[in-house]
Amino acid sequence: MGYMERSTFLSKKTTIILWLLYNKNAKFLDYAGGYGVFVRLMGDIGFNYYWQDKFTPNLLSKGFENIKKR
């Protein structure tokens, strides 16, 4: 399973969990978010997801860095 396929798969599973168990309007953080694929997917679905990773550049979810800044 590749990086993109894994992120797509997990975004679908995470969406179900968040809809059933959490406030969908809450803020969420992808710690060690890699290139920002998962954050971008979750944001496109409609969740307030933010990115943080000190070792990998944020390529796909620019503007959604570090929840502490919001």
PDB file of N, CA, C, O and CB in Angstrom:
ATOM      1  N   MET A   1       0.848  -1.163   0.000  1.00  0.00           N
ATOM      2  CA  MET A   1       0.000   0.000   0.000  1.00  0.00           C
ATOM      3  C   MET A   1       0.897   1.230   0.000  1.00  0.00           C
ATOM      4  O   MET A   1       1.742   1.383   0.882  1.00  0.00           O
ATOM      5  CB  MET A   1      -0.967  -0.004   1.216  1.00  0.00           C
ATOM      6  N   GLY A   2       0.720   2.093  -0.969  1.00  0.00           N
ATOM      7  CA  GLY A   2       1.551   3.282  -1.086  1.00  0.00           C
ATOM      8  C   GLY A   2       1.064   4.426  -0.211  1.00  0.00           C
ATOM      9  O   GLY A   2       0.005   4.354   0.413  1.00  0.00           O
ATOM     10  N   TYR A   3       1.852   5.468  -0.184  1.00  0.00           N
ATOM     11  CA  TYR A   3       1.580   6.641   0.650  1.00  0.00           C
ATOM     12  C   TYR A   3       0.212   7.254   0.352  1.00  0.00           C
ATOM     13  O   TYR A   3      -0.557   7.520   1.276  1.00  0.00           O
ATOM     14  CB  TYR A   3       2.666   7.688   0.448  1.00  0.00           C
ATOM     15  N   MET A   4      -0.096   7.476  -0.906  1.00  0.00           N
ATOM     16  CA  MET A   4      -1.368   8.091  -1.287  1.00  0.00           C
ATOM     17  C   MET A   4      -2.541   7.152  -1.003  1.00  0.00           C
ATOM     18  O   MET A   4      -3.581   7.580  -0.502  1.00  0.00           O
ATOM     19  CB  MET A   4      -1.350   8.476  -2.772  1.00  0.00           C
ATOM     20  N   GLU A   5      -2.368   5.892  -1.321  1.00  0.00           N
ATOM     21  CA  GLU A   5      -3.436   4.917  -1.096  1.00  0.00           C
ATOM     22  C   GLU A   5      -3.732   4.766   0.395  1.00  0.00           C
ATOM     23  O   GLU A   5      -4.892   4.676   0.796  1.00  0.00           O
ATOM     24  CB  GLU A   5      -3.057   3.556  -1.700  1.00  0.00           C
ATOM     25  N   ARG A   6      -2.683   4.738   1.211  1.00  0.00           N
ATOM     26  CA  ARG A   6      -2.852   4.631   2.660  1.00  0.00           C
ATOM     27  C   ARG A   6      -3.566   5.867   3.215  1.00  0.00           C
ATOM     28  O   ARG A   6      -4.459   5.739   4.053  1.00  0.00           O
ATOM     29  CB  ARG A   6      -1.483   4.449   3.349  1.00  0.00           C
ATOM     30  N   SER A   7      -3.187   7.039   2.765  1.00  0.00           N
ATOM     31  CA  SER A   7      -3.834   8.267   3.232  1.00  0.00           C
ATOM     32  C   SER A   7      -5.305   8.314   2.840  1.00  0.00           C
ATOM     33  O   SER A   7      -6.145   8.728   3.640  1.00  0.00           O
ATOM     34  CB  SER A   7      -3.113   9.488   2.674  1.00  0.00           C
ATOM     35  N   THR A   8      -5.623   7.899   1.636  1.00  0.00           N
ATOM     36  CA  THR A   8      -7.015   7.867   1.188  1.00  0.00           C
ATOM     37  C   THR A   8      -7.820   6.860   2.004  1.00  0.00           C
ATOM     38  O   THR A   8      -8.924   7.166   2.454  1.00  0.00           O
ATOM     39  CB  THR A   8      -7.091   7.522  -0.310  1.00  0.00           C
ATOM     40  N   PHE A   9      -7.279   5.674   2.192  1.00  0.00           N
ATOM     41  CA  PHE A   9      -7.933   4.636   2.982  1.00  0.00           C
ATOM     42  C   PHE A   9      -8.197   5.114   4.406  1.00  0.00           C
ATOM     43  O   PHE A   9      -9.308   4.972   4.917  1.00  0.00           O
ATOM     44  CB  PHE A   9      -7.079   3.366   3.003  1.00  0.00           C
ATOM     45  N   LEU A  10      -7.168   5.686   5.048  1.00  0.00           N
ATOM     46  CA  LEU A  10      -7.307   6.130   6.432  1.00  0.00           C
ATOM     47  C   LEU A  10      -8.223   7.345   6.571  1.00  0.00           C
ATOM     48  O   LEU A  10      -8.887   7.498   7.596  1.00  0.00           O
ATOM     49  CB  LEU A  10      -5.946   6.454   7.003  1.00  0.00           C
ATOM     50  N   SER A  11      -8.270   8.201   5.566  1.00  0.00           N
ATOM     51  CA  SER A  11      -9.174   9.357   5.649  1.00  0.00           C
ATOM     52  C   SER A  11     -10.633   8.898   5.668  1.00  0.00           C
ATOM     53  O   SER A  11     -11.462   9.492   6.358  1.00  0.00           O
ATOM     54  CB  SER A  11      -8.933  10.322   4.460  1.00  0.00           C
ATOM     55  N   LYS A  12     -10.943   7.859   4.925  1.00  0.00           N
ATOM     56  CA  LYS A  12     -12.315   7.324   4.916  1.00  0.00           C
ATOM     57  C   LYS A  12     -12.663   6.704   6.270  1.00  0.00           C
ATOM     58  O   LYS A  12     -13.756   6.927   6.790  1.00  0.00           O
ATOM     59  CB  LYS A  12     -12.482   6.272   3.793  1.00  0.00           C
ATOM     60  N   LYS A  13     -11.750   5.936   6.835  1.00  0.00           N
ATOM     61  CA  LYS A  13     -11.990   5.301   8.135  1.00  0.00           C
ATOM     62  C   LYS A  13     -12.078   6.353   9.244  1.00  0.00           C
ATOM     63  O   LYS A  13     -12.937   6.270  10.121  1.00  0.00           O
ATOM     64  CB  LYS A  13     -10.871   4.283   8.454  1.00  0.00           C
ATOM     65  N   THR A  14     -11.191   7.333   9.195  1.00  0.00           N
ATOM     66  CA  THR A  14     -11.182   8.387  10.203  1.00  0.00           C
ATOM     67  C   THR A  14     -12.454   9.225  10.137  1.00  0.00           C
ATOM     68  O   THR A  14     -12.976   9.639  11.172  1.00  0.00           O
ATOM     69  CB  THR A  14      -9.958   9.278  10.026  1.00  0.00           C
ATOM     70  N   THR A  15     -12.951   9.477   8.940  1.00  0.00           N
ATOM     71  CA  THR A  15     -14.194  10.235   8.779  1.00  0.00           C
ATOM     72  C   THR A  15     -15.346   9.548   9.498  1.00  0.00           C
ATOM     73  O   THR A  15     -16.127  10.208  10.184  1.00  0.00           O
ATOM     74  CB  THR A  15     -14.531  10.408   7.294  1.00  0.00           C
ATOM     75  N   ILE A  16     -15.458   8.262   9.355  1.00  0.00           N
ATOM     76  CA  ILE A  16     -16.524   7.510  10.023  1.00  0.00           C
ATOM     77  C   ILE A  16     -16.401   7.630  11.538  1.00  0.00           C
ATOM     78  O   ILE A  16     -17.389   7.873  12.231  1.00  0.00           O
ATOM     79  CB  ILE A  16     -16.485   6.029   9.603  1.00  0.00           C
ATOM     80  N   ILE A  17     -15.195   7.458  12.042  1.00  0.00           N
ATOM     81  CA  ILE A  17     -14.966   7.537  13.490  1.00  0.00           C
ATOM     82  C   ILE A  17     -15.290   8.930  14.017  1.00  0.00           C
ATOM     83  O   ILE A  17     -15.955   9.064  15.044  1.00  0.00           O
ATOM     84  CB  ILE A  17     -13.509   7.172  13.828  1.00  0.00           C
ATOM     85  N   LEU A  18     -14.825   9.969  13.322  1.00  0.00           N
ATOM     86  CA  LEU A  18     -15.070  11.335  13.786  1.00  0.00           C
ATOM     87  C   LEU A  18     -16.548  11.684  13.757  1.00  0.00           C
ATOM     88  O   LEU A  18     -17.047  12.324  14.682  1.00  0.00           O
ATOM     89  CB  LEU A  18     -14.293  12.326  12.938  1.00  0.00           C
ATOM     90  N   TRP A  19     -17.255  11.276  12.714  1.00  0.00           N
ATOM     91  CA  TRP A  19     -18.693  11.551  12.615  1.00  0.00           C
ATOM     92  C   TRP A  19     -19.458  10.869  13.745  1.00  0.00           C
ATOM     93  O   TRP A  19     -20.403  11.447  14.282  1.00  0.00           O
ATOM     94  CB  TRP A  19     -19.237  11.085  11.254  1.00  0.00           C
ATOM     95  N   LEU A  20     -19.069   9.659  14.110  1.00  0.00           N
ATOM     96  CA  LEU A  20     -19.800   8.906  15.122  1.00  0.00           C
ATOM     97  C   LEU A  20     -19.440   9.282  16.560  1.00  0.00           C
ATOM     98  O   LEU A  20     -20.304   9.252  17.436  1.00  0.00           O
ATOM     99  CB  LEU A  20     -19.557   7.452  14.921  1.00  0.00           C
ATOM    100  N   LEU A  21     -18.184   9.631  16.813  1.00  0.00           N
ATOM    101  CA  LEU A  21     -17.718   9.773  18.191  1.00  0.00           C
ATOM    102  C   LEU A  21     -17.303  11.173  18.624  1.00  0.00           C
ATOM    103  O   LEU A  21     -17.174  11.427  19.822  1.00  0.00           O
ATOM    104  CB  LEU A  21     -16.590   8.882  18.394  1.00  0.00           C
ATOM    105  N   TYR A  22     -17.093  12.079  17.690  1.00  0.00           N
ATOM    106  CA  TYR A  22     -16.559  13.394  18.044  1.00  0.00           C
ATOM    107  C   TYR A  22     -17.398  14.508  17.440  1.00  0.00           C
ATOM    108  O   TYR A  22     -18.230  14.287  16.560  1.00  0.00           O
ATOM    109  CB  TYR A  22     -15.109  13.523  17.583  1.00  0.00           C
ATOM    110  N   ASN A  23     -17.155  15.692  17.934  1.00  0.00           N
ATOM    111  CA  ASN A  23     -17.769  16.879  17.364  1.00  0.00           C
ATOM    112  C   ASN A  23     -17.086  17.166  16.032  1.00  0.00           C
ATOM    113  O   ASN A  23     -15.883  17.426  16.003  1.00  0.00           O
ATOM    114  CB  ASN A  23     -17.661  18.104  18.337  1.00  0.00           C
ATOM    115  N   LYS A  24     -17.814  17.123  14.953  1.00  0.00           N
ATOM    116  CA  LYS A  24     -17.202  17.301  13.633  1.00  0.00           C
ATOM    117  C   LYS A  24     -16.637  18.697  13.435  1.00  0.00           C
ATOM    118  O   LYS A  24     -15.836  18.911  12.526  1.00  0.00           O
ATOM    119  CB  LYS A  24     -18.212  17.011  12.550  1.00  0.00           C
ATOM    120  N   ASN A  25     -17.039  19.656  14.272  1.00  0.00           N
ATOM    121  CA  ASN A  25     -16.531  21.027  14.168  1.00  0.00           C
ATOM    122  C   ASN A  25     -15.300  21.271  15.037  1.00  0.00           C
ATOM    123  O   ASN A  25     -14.786  22.389  15.076  1.00  0.00           O
ATOM    124  CB  ASN A  25     -17.616  22.006  14.551  1.00  0.00           C
ATOM    125  N   ALA A  26     -14.822  20.243  15.732  1.00  0.00           N
ATOM    126  CA  ALA A  26     -13.634  20.369  16.571  1.00  0.00           C
ATOM    127  C   ALA A  26     -12.394  20.553  15.691  1.00  0.00           C
ATOM    128  O   ALA A  26     -12.452  20.371  14.475  1.00  0.00           O
ATOM    129  CB  ALA A  26     -13.474  19.126  17.487  1.00  0.00           C
ATOM    130  N   LYS A  27     -11.288  20.912  16.314  1.00  0.00           N
ATOM    131  CA  LYS A  27     -10.011  21.036  15.608  1.00  0.00           C
ATOM    132  C   LYS A  27      -9.198  19.772  15.865  1.00  0.00           C
ATOM    133  O   LYS A  27      -9.167  19.253  16.981  1.00  0.00           O
ATOM    134  CB  LYS A  27      -9.224  22.316  16.067  1.00  0.00           C
ATOM    135  N   PHE A  28      -8.541  19.285  14.813  1.00  0.00           N
ATOM    136  CA  PHE A  28      -7.749  18.065  14.899  1.00  0.00           C
ATOM    137  C   PHE A  28      -6.349  18.335  14.381  1.00  0.00           C
ATOM    138  O   PHE A  28      -6.160  19.167  13.494  1.00  0.00           O
ATOM    139  CB  PHE A  28      -8.411  16.916  14.107  1.00  0.00           C
ATOM    140  N   LEU A  29      -5.363  17.633  14.935  1.00  0.00           N
ATOM    141  CA  LEU A  29      -3.967  17.815  14.554  1.00  0.00           C
ATOM    142  C   LEU A  29      -3.388  16.499  14.054  1.00  0.00           C
ATOM    143  O   LEU A  29      -3.503  15.465  14.712  1.00  0.00           O
ATOM    144  CB  LEU A  29      -3.143  18.352  15.741  1.00  0.00           C
ATOM    145  N   ASP A  30      -2.769  16.550  12.893  1.00  0.00           N
ATOM    146  CA  ASP A  30      -2.016  15.400  12.392  1.00  0.00           C
ATOM    147  C   ASP A  30      -0.564  15.645  12.763  1.00  0.00           C
ATOM    148  O   ASP A  30       0.171  16.316  12.039  1.00  0.00           O
ATOM    149  CB  ASP A  30      -2.197  15.201  10.826  1.00  0.00           C
ATOM    150  N   TYR A  31      -0.158  15.092  13.905  1.00  0.00           N
ATOM    151  CA  TYR A  31       1.208  15.224  14.390  1.00  0.00           C
ATOM    152  C   TYR A  31       2.098  14.299  13.574  1.00  0.00           C
ATOM    153  O   TYR A  31       1.758  13.132  13.381  1.00  0.00           O
ATOM    154  CB  TYR A  31       1.304  14.898  15.911  1.00  0.00           C
ATOM    155  N   ALA A  32       3.221  14.793  13.097  1.00  0.00           N
ATOM    156  CA  ALA A  32       4.083  14.067  12.163  1.00  0.00           C
ATOM    157  C   ALA A  32       3.316  13.842  10.864  1.00  0.00           C
ATOM    158  O   ALA A  32       3.239  12.724  10.356  1.00  0.00           O
ATOM    159  CB  ALA A  32       4.558  12.706  12.772  1.00  0.00           C
ATOM    160  N   GLY A  33       2.756  14.920  10.342  1.00  0.00           N
ATOM    161  CA  GLY A  33       1.849  14.887   9.195  1.00  0.00           C
ATOM    162  C   GLY A  33       2.478  14.664   7.839  1.00  0.00           C
ATOM    163  O   GLY A  33       1.773  14.698   6.830  1.00  0.00           O
ATOM    164  N   GLY A  34       3.775  14.438   7.776  1.00  0.00           N
ATOM    165  CA  GLY A  34       4.415  14.169   6.485  1.00  0.00           C
ATOM    166  C   GLY A  34       4.212  15.308   5.502  1.00  0.00           C
ATOM    167  O   GLY A  34       4.323  16.476   5.872  1.00  0.00           O
ATOM    168  N   TYR A  35       3.920  14.981   4.268  1.00  0.00           N
ATOM    169  CA  TYR A  35       3.765  15.996   3.224  1.00  0.00           C
ATOM    170  C   TYR A  35       2.417  16.698   3.258  1.00  0.00           C
ATOM    171  O   TYR A  35       2.173  17.594   2.450  1.00  0.00           O
ATOM    172  CB  TYR A  35       3.957  15.370   1.879  1.00  0.00           C
ATOM    173  N   GLY A  36       1.530  16.311   4.181  1.00  0.00           N
ATOM    174  CA  GLY A  36       0.249  16.981   4.332  1.00  0.00           C
ATOM    175  C   GLY A  36      -0.892  16.373   3.544  1.00  0.00           C
ATOM    176  O   GLY A  36      -1.950  16.989   3.418  1.00  0.00           O
ATOM    177  N   VAL A  37      -0.699  15.180   3.013  1.00  0.00           N
ATOM    178  CA  VAL A  37      -1.736  14.528   2.208  1.00  0.00           C
ATOM    179  C   VAL A  37      -2.986  14.254   3.047  1.00  0.00           C
ATOM    180  O   VAL A  37      -4.098  14.597   2.644  1.00  0.00           O
ATOM    181  CB  VAL A  37      -1.202  13.211   1.606  1.00  0.00           C
ATOM    182  N   PHE A  38      -2.800  13.639   4.208  1.00  0.00           N
ATOM    183  CA  PHE A  38      -3.939  13.291   5.050  1.00  0.00           C
ATOM    184  C   PHE A  38      -4.695  14.541   5.506  1.00  0.00           C
ATOM    185  O   PHE A  38      -5.926  14.568   5.494  1.00  0.00           O
ATOM    186  CB  PHE A  38      -3.470  12.486   6.266  1.00  0.00           C
ATOM    187  N   VAL A  39      -3.953  15.569   5.906  1.00  0.00           N
ATOM    188  CA  VAL A  39      -4.579  16.828   6.332  1.00  0.00           C
ATOM    189  C   VAL A  39      -5.386  17.433   5.190  1.00  0.00           C
ATOM    190  O   VAL A  39      -6.499  17.916   5.397  1.00  0.00           O
ATOM    191  CB  VAL A  39      -3.510  17.834   6.821  1.00  0.00           C
ATOM    192  N   ARG A  40      -4.832  17.405   4.005  1.00  0.00           N
ATOM    193  CA  ARG A  40      -5.542  17.941   2.839  1.00  0.00           C
ATOM    194  C   ARG A  40      -6.827  17.160   2.560  1.00  0.00           C
ATOM    195  O   ARG A  40      -7.873  17.754   2.296  1.00  0.00           O
ATOM    196  CB  ARG A  40      -4.633  17.910   1.602  1.00  0.00           C
ATOM    197  N   LEU A  41      -6.748  15.844   2.618  1.00  0.00           N
ATOM    198  CA  LEU A  41      -7.930  15.014   2.392  1.00  0.00           C
ATOM    199  C   LEU A  41      -9.006  15.285   3.443  1.00  0.00           C
ATOM    200  O   LEU A  41     -10.181  15.433   3.107  1.00  0.00           O
ATOM    201  CB  LEU A  41      -7.547  13.530   2.405  1.00  0.00           C
ATOM    202  N   MET A  42      -8.608  15.350   4.703  1.00  0.00           N
ATOM    203  CA  MET A  42      -9.578  15.587   5.772  1.00  0.00           C
ATOM    204  C   MET A  42     -10.173  16.988   5.667  1.00  0.00           C
ATOM    205  O   MET A  42     -11.358  17.179   5.941  1.00  0.00           O
ATOM    206  CB  MET A  42      -8.920  15.394   7.146  1.00  0.00           C
ATOM    207  N   GLY A  43      -9.373  17.955   5.277  1.00  0.00           N
ATOM    208  CA  GLY A  43      -9.883  19.306   5.064  1.00  0.00           C
ATOM    209  C   GLY A  43     -10.868  19.365   3.906  1.00  0.00           C
ATOM    210  O   GLY A  43     -11.878  20.066   3.975  1.00  0.00           O
ATOM    211  N   ASP A  44     -10.571  18.631   2.846  1.00  0.00           N
ATOM    212  CA  ASP A  44     -11.482  18.585   1.694  1.00  0.00           C
ATOM    213  C   ASP A  44     -12.817  17.936   2.063  1.00  0.00           C
ATOM    214  O   ASP A  44     -13.855  18.276   1.496  1.00  0.00           O
ATOM    215  CB  ASP A  44     -10.833  17.817   0.531  1.00  0.00           C
ATOM    216  N   ILE A  45     -12.786  17.008   3.009  1.00  0.00           N
ATOM    217  CA  ILE A  45     -14.013  16.366   3.476  1.00  0.00           C
ATOM    218  C   ILE A  45     -14.829  17.337   4.331  1.00  0.00           C
ATOM    219  O   ILE A  45     -16.056  17.254   4.373  1.00  0.00           O
ATOM    220  CB  ILE A  45     -13.686  15.087   4.278  1.00  0.00           C
ATOM    221  N   GLY A  46     -14.138  18.261   5.014  1.00  0.00           N
ATOM    222  CA  GLY A  46     -14.851  19.265   5.801  1.00  0.00           C
ATOM    223  C   GLY A  46     -14.432  19.371   7.258  1.00  0.00           C
ATOM    224  O   GLY A  46     -15.071  20.083   8.033  1.00  0.00           O
ATOM    225  N   PHE A  47     -13.374  18.678   7.642  1.00  0.00           N
ATOM    226  CA  PHE A  47     -12.901  18.737   9.016  1.00  0.00           C
ATOM    227  C   PHE A  47     -11.842  19.819   9.191  1.00  0.00           C
ATOM    228  O   PHE A  47     -11.140  20.172   8.244  1.00  0.00           O
ATOM    229  CB  PHE A  47     -12.345  17.385   9.440  1.00  0.00           C
ATOM    230  N   ASN A  48     -11.732  20.343  10.416  1.00  0.00           N
ATOM    231  CA  ASN A  48     -10.716  21.346  10.747  1.00  0.00           C
ATOM    232  C   ASN A  48      -9.436  20.623  11.161  1.00  0.00           C
ATOM    233  O   ASN A  48      -9.148  20.476  12.349  1.00  0.00           O
ATOM    234  CB  ASN A  48     -11.212  22.304  11.888  1.00  0.00           C
ATOM    235  N   TYR A  49      -8.689  20.185  10.183  1.00  0.00           N
ATOM    236  CA  TYR A  49      -7.458  19.431  10.435  1.00  0.00           C
ATOM    237  C   TYR A  49      -6.260  20.331  10.227  1.00  0.00           C
ATOM    238  O   TYR A  49      -6.240  21.158   9.316  1.00  0.00           O
ATOM    239  CB  TYR A  49      -7.366  18.192   9.518  1.00  0.00           C
ATOM    240  N   TYR A  50      -5.251  20.163  11.087  1.00  0.00           N
ATOM    241  CA  TYR A  50      -4.033  20.949  10.999  1.00  0.00           C
ATOM    242  C   TYR A  50      -2.827  20.026  10.967  1.00  0.00           C
ATOM    243  O   TYR A  50      -2.896  18.874  11.397  1.00  0.00           O
ATOM    244  CB  TYR A  50      -3.932  21.934  12.173  1.00  0.00           C
ATOM    245  N   TRP A  51      -1.745  20.538  10.463  1.00  0.00           N
ATOM    246  CA  TRP A  51      -0.539  19.779  10.181  1.00  0.00           C
ATOM    247  C   TRP A  51       0.593  20.202  11.105  1.00  0.00           C
ATOM    248  O   TRP A  51       0.711  21.379  11.448  1.00  0.00           O
ATOM    249  CB  TRP A  51      -0.127  19.952   8.723  1.00  0.00           C
ATOM    250  N   GLN A  52       1.430  19.243  11.509  1.00  0.00           N
ATOM    251  CA  GLN A  52       2.670  19.538  12.220  1.00  0.00           C
ATOM    252  C   GLN A  52       3.674  18.427  11.943  1.00  0.00           C
ATOM    253  O   GLN A  52       3.367  17.247  12.109  1.00  0.00           O
ATOM    254  CB  GLN A  52       2.418  19.689  13.749  1.00  0.00           C
ATOM    255  N   ASP A  53       4.858  18.806  11.527  1.00  0.00           N
ATOM    256  CA  ASP A  53       5.932  17.835  11.299  1.00  0.00           C
ATOM    257  C   ASP A  53       7.236  18.606  11.199  1.00  0.00           C
ATOM    258  O   ASP A  53       7.409  19.417  10.289  1.00  0.00           O
ATOM    259  CB  ASP A  53       5.678  16.977  10.003  1.00  0.00           C
ATOM    260  N   LYS A  54       8.144  18.365  12.112  1.00  0.00           N
ATOM    261  CA  LYS A  54       9.393  19.132  12.089  1.00  0.00           C
ATOM    262  C   LYS A  54      10.463  18.507  11.188  1.00  0.00           C
ATOM    263  O   LYS A  54      11.541  19.078  11.029  1.00  0.00           O
ATOM    264  CB  LYS A  54       9.935  19.264  13.495  1.00  0.00           C
ATOM    265  N   PHE A  55      10.178  17.348  10.601  1.00  0.00           N
ATOM    266  CA  PHE A  55      11.174  16.685   9.766  1.00  0.00           C
ATOM    267  C   PHE A  55      10.807  16.620   8.286  1.00  0.00           C
ATOM    268  O   PHE A  55      11.658  16.290   7.460  1.00  0.00           O
ATOM    269  CB  PHE A  55      11.398  15.307  10.271  1.00  0.00           C
ATOM    270  N   THR A  56       9.563  16.925   7.933  1.00  0.00           N
ATOM    271  CA  THR A  56       9.107  16.798   6.550  1.00  0.00           C
ATOM    272  C   THR A  56       8.423  18.089   6.119  1.00  0.00           C
ATOM    273  O   THR A  56       7.652  18.659   6.892  1.00  0.00           O
ATOM    274  CB  THR A  56       8.146  15.591   6.391  1.00  0.00           C
ATOM    275  N   PRO A  57       8.684  18.559   4.915  1.00  0.00           N
ATOM    276  CA  PRO A  57       8.026  19.793   4.456  1.00  0.00           C
ATOM    277  C   PRO A  57       6.539  19.573   4.157  1.00  0.00           C
ATOM    278  O   PRO A  57       6.131  18.514   3.679  1.00  0.00           O
ATOM    279  CB  PRO A  57       8.729  20.330   3.204  1.00  0.00           C
ATOM    280  N   ASN A  58       5.764  20.582   4.446  1.00  0.00           N
ATOM    281  CA  ASN A  58       4.335  20.555   4.165  1.00  0.00           C
ATOM    282  C   ASN A  58       4.124  20.985   2.718  1.00  0.00           C
ATOM    283  O   ASN A  58       4.236  22.168   2.397  1.00  0.00           O
ATOM    284  CB  ASN A  58       3.544  21.479   5.150  1.00  0.00           C
ATOM    285  N   LEU A  59       3.825  20.050   1.862  1.00  0.00           N
ATOM    286  CA  LEU A  59       3.661  20.345   0.442  1.00  0.00           C
ATOM    287  C   LEU A  59       2.210  20.531   0.020  1.00  0.00           C
ATOM    288  O   LEU A  59       1.932  21.284  -0.913  1.00  0.00           O
ATOM    289  CB  LEU A  59       4.272  19.251  -0.369  1.00  0.00           C
ATOM    290  N   LEU A  60       1.282  19.859   0.689  1.00  0.00           N
ATOM    291  CA  LEU A  60      -0.100  19.840   0.201  1.00  0.00           C
ATOM    292  C   LEU A  60      -1.121  20.504   1.099  1.00  0.00           C
ATOM    293  O   LEU A  60      -2.264  20.689   0.682  1.00  0.00           O
ATOM    294  CB  LEU A  60      -0.511  18.456  -0.017  1.00  0.00           C
ATOM    295  N   SER A  61      -0.758  20.867   2.309  1.00  0.00           N
ATOM    296  CA  SER A  61      -1.743  21.500   3.184  1.00  0.00           C
ATOM    297  C   SER A  61      -1.209  22.822   3.739  1.00  0.00           C
ATOM    298  O   SER A  61      -1.322  23.098   4.933  1.00  0.00           O
ATOM    299  CB  SER A  61      -2.122  20.553   4.339  1.00  0.00           C
ATOM    300  N   LYS A  62      -0.639  23.615   2.874  1.00  0.00           N
ATOM    301  CA  LYS A  62      -0.114  24.920   3.274  1.00  0.00           C
ATOM    302  C   LYS A  62      -1.243  25.778   3.822  1.00  0.00           C
ATOM    303  O   LYS A  62      -2.354  25.780   3.291  1.00  0.00           O
ATOM    304  CB  LYS A  62       0.578  25.629   2.085  1.00  0.00           C
ATOM    305  N   GLY A  63      -0.946  26.502   4.886  1.00  0.00           N
ATOM    306  CA  GLY A  63      -1.942  27.333   5.541  1.00  0.00           C
ATOM    307  C   GLY A  63      -2.628  26.630   6.692  1.00  0.00           C
ATOM    308  O   GLY A  63      -3.417  27.244   7.411  1.00  0.00           O
ATOM    309  N   PHE A  64      -2.342  25.356   6.877  1.00  0.00           N
ATOM    310  CA  PHE A  64      -2.951  24.592   7.954  1.00  0.00           C
ATOM    311  C   PHE A  64      -1.880  24.052   8.911  1.00  0.00           C
ATOM    312  O   PHE A  64      -2.024  22.963   9.468  1.00  0.00           O
ATOM    313  CB  PHE A  64      -3.790  23.439   7.380  1.00  0.00           C
ATOM    314  N   GLU A  65      -0.822  24.820   9.089  1.00  0.00           N
ATOM    315  CA  GLU A  65       0.269  24.408   9.955  1.00  0.00           C
ATOM    316  C   GLU A  65      -0.035  24.707  11.426  1.00  0.00           C
ATOM    317  O   GLU A  65      -0.692  25.699  11.740  1.00  0.00           O
ATOM    318  CB  GLU A  65       1.556  25.102   9.536  1.00  0.00           C
ATOM    319  N   ASN A  66       0.435  23.862  12.301  1.00  0.00           N
ATOM    320  CA  ASN A  66       0.483  24.045  13.748  1.00  0.00           C
ATOM    321  C   ASN A  66      -0.769  24.685  14.355  1.00  0.00           C
ATOM    322  O   ASN A  66      -0.968  25.895  14.257  1.00  0.00           O
ATOM    323  CB  ASN A  66       1.662  24.878  14.090  1.00  0.00           C
ATOM    324  N   ILE A  67      -1.574  23.892  14.957  1.00  0.00           N
ATOM    325  CA  ILE A  67      -2.841  24.316  15.571  1.00  0.00           C
ATOM    326  C   ILE A  67      -2.641  25.398  16.640  1.00  0.00           C
ATOM    327  O   ILE A  67      -3.562  26.171  16.901  1.00  0.00           O
ATOM    328  CB  ILE A  67      -3.546  23.110  16.191  1.00  0.00           C
ATOM    329  N   LYS A  68      -1.473  25.468  17.256  1.00  0.00           N
ATOM    330  CA  LYS A  68      -1.212  26.461  18.301  1.00  0.00           C
ATOM    331  C   LYS A  68      -1.279  27.894  17.761  1.00  0.00           C
ATOM    332  O   LYS A  68      -1.538  28.824  18.524  1.00  0.00           O
ATOM    333  CB  LYS A  68       0.156  26.209  18.930  1.00  0.00           C
ATOM    334  N   LYS A  69      -1.054  28.079  16.488  1.00  0.00           N
ATOM    335  CA  LYS A  69      -1.085  29.403  15.880  1.00  0.00           C
ATOM    336  C   LYS A  69      -2.511  29.897  15.646  1.00  0.00           C
ATOM    337  O   LYS A  69      -2.700  31.070  15.323  1.00  0.00           O
ATOM    338  CB  LYS A  69      -0.327  29.388  14.572  1.00  0.00           C
ATOM    339  N   ARG A  70      -3.499  29.053  15.795  1.00  0.00           N
ATOM    340  CA  ARG A  70      -4.891  29.411  15.487  1.00  0.00           C
ATOM    341  C   ARG A  70      -5.651  29.766  16.737  1.00  0.00           C
ATOM    342  O   ARG A  70      -6.836  30.092  16.668  1.00  0.00           O
ATOM    343  CB  ARG A  70      -5.596  28.272  14.766  1.00  0.00           C
TER     344      ARG A  70
END
